[in-house]
Each structure stands twice: as structure tokens, then as C-alpha cells.
Amino acid sequence: MGVRVSTKDKILELLKKETNLTVSELSKFLGITEMAVRKHLTVLERDSLLTITEVRQPMGRPLQVYSLSSQADEMFPNSYETLAIEFLQDLEELHGEEIIDLLLEKRSERQKKNYLPQMHNKNFAEKVHQLKEIQLKKGYMAELKKIDDKTYELIEYNCPIFTVAKQYKKACSCETNMFKNVLGTELVKRVTCKTDDEDHCRFLIKAQ
């Protein structure tokens, strides 16, 4: 007896293969009504798994075209993290642990250069909020809580580089130092860390 595939999974698989599909096209592929398709699409959109693009028509309302979001792409099997770990392990074997530290510091420096222009002409509170927004877009599921006028807690519920960071803790210290640089304060403390088997990464951030 084969494994039953849900309609939701069928839609994700179809969009992975076809790239872009309308409700009508999905209805034909799946053999179900357009109303049924829309119900499934509503759930997928709520879960941030879809990107919707409106295409103008010569007549009538614009046509909605559905494709997978980057978050949905991550649901499909990949070996990126395994490959990254293998490369880092090979480099460490060939050149020692120092080369890994150097690579992670270089990545951190590149991030700093990307983040700093986005902090231009902002006060401390605005910088902290901007950092949260950047991390959110990068897949860290970041949340910011204000403790008082000069103190914030930044929480990262997800770590896109967890497999690497778990093996090479230098990645965590590089991130903390990068936050200090872009926010202009030395008072950034990583209170908890996922690589230490904590639930999330939490930072206490204070104005200098």
C-alpha cells in the first residue's frame, strides 16, 4: 500500500516542477474544483509558503499566479549544510582550525559592510529595530522586545546556519561581535544560544 500524498503536498510538488501556476491550472492538474484549490492555497499562503504575482490581462481582472516562496523551497530535501560542513572539515584538516576562524571572521566582516549602510542616520532604537528587520528577512525569525529606553532583547527563533554553528562555535561569537559593530555598542550579550541546546538565541542589547 503506497503512502497517501496530501493535496497540500501535491500543490507544493506541482509548483516546484512547473514554477508558476494559476488556480485554473492547479485545478486541472489535481482534478479538483477551483474552490477546493483556493482553500488549500489559503492555508499555504497563511504558512508563508507561497508567492503571489498579479499578471494583467487584456480584459477583466488581473490573473493571480502562484509560485513557491523561499521558505517553501527549504522544505524540499537538500544537502547544502552537509556539503558546507564537509568543506569546512576538509579545510580544517588541510590547514588547521585557524583557517575556519578566518573564514567565519571574513563572513562577519562582509555582513557588517552590508548592514552598516542600513544603519545610516538612525538613532540607537532605530538601529536595533533595523537589525531585527534584517535578521527577519534572512530567516532568523527574529523578534525584538523593549525592556527600557536603553535596553532591548533580540530573540532569534531560527538559525539558518545551525549545523555549521553547532560544530564551529566561532560563528556565534562572530555574529555577536558583528551586532556590536553595526549597532555601535559594546553592550551586546548573547544570553542563550541554540548551539548550547537552548531553545533560542537571545541577546541583551544596551545603548553605550
N, C-alpha and C positions, 0 to 999 in steps of 0.2 A: 504493500500500500504506500503510495507516494505521499510526500509531505504537502499539505494543503498550503497554497500561497494565498495570502490575503489580497484583497483588491488594492489596498494601500501599497503593498509591496509591488504589485503588478504595475501600478501607475509609476512608482519610482523607477522600476526597471525599464519601462517604456520610455520615460523621459531621459533616462541615461543613454538609451540606444538611439532615440530619434532626436534628441537635443531640445526641440521645441514642438509643442503640440497644443492644439485648441481643444476645447471641451468636446466639440463635434468629432474631432479626430480620435480623441481618447474613447469616446462612446463607441465608435466603430471598431476600434482595436479590442476593446473589452467586451463588447456585446451586451452592454447595459445602457439604460437611458441616460440622457444628458443630465437629468435631475439627480440621478444616483451618482454620476461622476462629480457633479458640483458639491454634493455632500462630502465626498471623500477629499476633494480639493480644499474645502473649507477647513477641514481638520489638519491637512498637511500645511496649509498656509499659516494656521494658528501655531503650529510647531516650528515655524520658520524654515520649512524645507523647500519652499517654492519661491521662484522669482516670476513676477507677472509683468509682461510688457504689453502695452496697448499699441495695436497696429491700425492706422487709419484706413478706412475703406472708402471707395468712390461714393458709395451710398450708405446711409444708415450709421449706426453707432460703431465706434472703434472695436476691433476684434481683440479679445484678450488671449495672449499666447503664454503658455506656461512652460517653465524650464526649472531645472534643479538649482537650488541655492548652494553656495559653497558648503554650508552646514550639511546639506543632504549628501553632497559628494563624499563627505567624510564617513558616511555610513557604509560605503562600499569598501570591500577589502583592499588594503594597500600595504606595502612593505616599506614605506618611506622611513619610518622611525627605526625599523630594524636595520635598514641599509645605512642610515646615519650612524647608528651605534657601531656597526661593523667597520665603517670607515674610520671612526674615531679610535676604535680599539686597534686597528691596523697602524694608524699614525702613532699611537702611544707606544706600540710595540717597536716601531721603527725608530722613533725619535724621542721617546720618553714623555712623561706627564707634562713637562713644560710646554710642549707644542700644543697640547689641548688647552691649557690655561691661556696661551697666546691667542688661539683661535676664538675662544669664548670672549676674551677681552676685546678682540678686533670686532666681533659681532656687536658687543655692547657699545663700542665707540661709534659704529655705524648707526645703531639705533639712536644714540644721543644726537647725532647730526641730523637725523630725520625728525626727532621730536622737538629739538630746540626752536626751530623757526615757528612752530605752532604755539610756543610759549611767549612769543614776542609781544611786548606792550601789555602783558597781563599781570595782575596782582597775584599774590600767593593763592588766594582762594580760587581764582580763575584758572591758575596753573594746575592746581590739584584736580579740579573738575575736568580740565582738558586732558590730563593724564588718564583719568578714568575712561573718558570717551575713546581715547586712542587704544587703550588696552581692551576695551569692549569690542572695538572693530577688529582687533587682532585675535579674537576668540578666547579671551581670558575670562569672559562672563564677569566682568568687574562691577563692583558696587562700591559706592562711597557713602560713608556715614560721618556727619559732622558731630564732633564731641564738644568743642567750644570754638570761639572765634579764631583760635590759632592751632587747633588740633583736629585732625581727621583720621578716620580708619578706612583704609582701602582694602577691600576683600577681593581676591581672585578665586572664583569658584571652579575654574578650569585652568589647566596648564597645557597648552598646545605642545610644549617640548618636554613633557613629564618624563618620558622614557630616557631622554638624554640627561635631564637634570637629576634623575634618580641615581644614575651611575656617576655623573660628574657634577658634584655639588657646587663647583666653581660657577656654574651657570646661575645659581641662585644669588650668590654674593655679587656677581656682575650686574644682575638685574637691580638689586638693592642700591648699588653704587650709581648705576645709571639714573635711577629715580632721584637720588641726591643731586646729581649734576643738572638734570633738567628742571628740577624744582627750585634749585638754589638754596638748599638747606642740608646741613649735615644730620639733622634730626629726623632721619628715616630709619625705623627699626622694624625688621621682619619679626613679628611676634610668633607666628606659627608658619609651618611650611609643609606642603603636601609630601615632599620627599622624606620628611621625618615621620611619615604615617599620620599626620594631622589631616583633618577633613579638608581644609582650605589653606591658602596662603593669605596671611593677614599682615598688614603694615600699619604701624602707628607713625603718622606724619605730622610734624610740628613746624611752625614757622621759625626761622632762625632768629 
